[in-house]
């Protein structure tokens, strides 16, 4: 059954590419070179073993990272809900073992808390 749910090579490569884009293109717009060097000496920029993840995990991680990048890149990223969305997607990444120590306020995103309705 695991074979059916296994991610494709393309999906794993796409996640790695997106993670590289986040590190190399997005973060330098917000963080100093010296701070990024400090982070580079830790395991923060290391993705967990993706071979043990199933396809839905890879898709969920990819969407969460895409959403975070979009929130940071969007010209309207100052919207009140942006901080909440950032933190929600950060939780998805950390739930899958991605070390993601960044907070919305680091990127000047509003941190207004929103109540979730299910």
C-alpha positions, 0 to 999 in steps of 0.5 A: 500500500505504501507504493501507491501513496509514495510521492513521485520523484518530480514531487520531491524534486519540486519541494526541494526546488521550492525550499532552495528558492525560499532559502536563496531568493526569499529569505535574503530579502528579509534577513541579513547575510550574517544572520543567514550564515549563522542559520546555515551552520545549523540544521534549519535549512535541512528538509527531513527525510522525504522518502518516508513521507507519503504523497499527501505529506509532500503535497501538504508541505509544498502547498504550505511553503508556497503559501508562505512564499506568496504571503511574503512576496505579495504586495498586499502582504500587510493584510491582517490575516497574513500573519495568521496564515503564515503561522498556520502554514508554519505549523504544517511544515513543523508538523512534518519535521521541517525546522522552521523557526521564523515568526510572522513578525520577523517579516513584518506581517501582522500577528492578529489572532483569528479564531478557527471555525470547523 
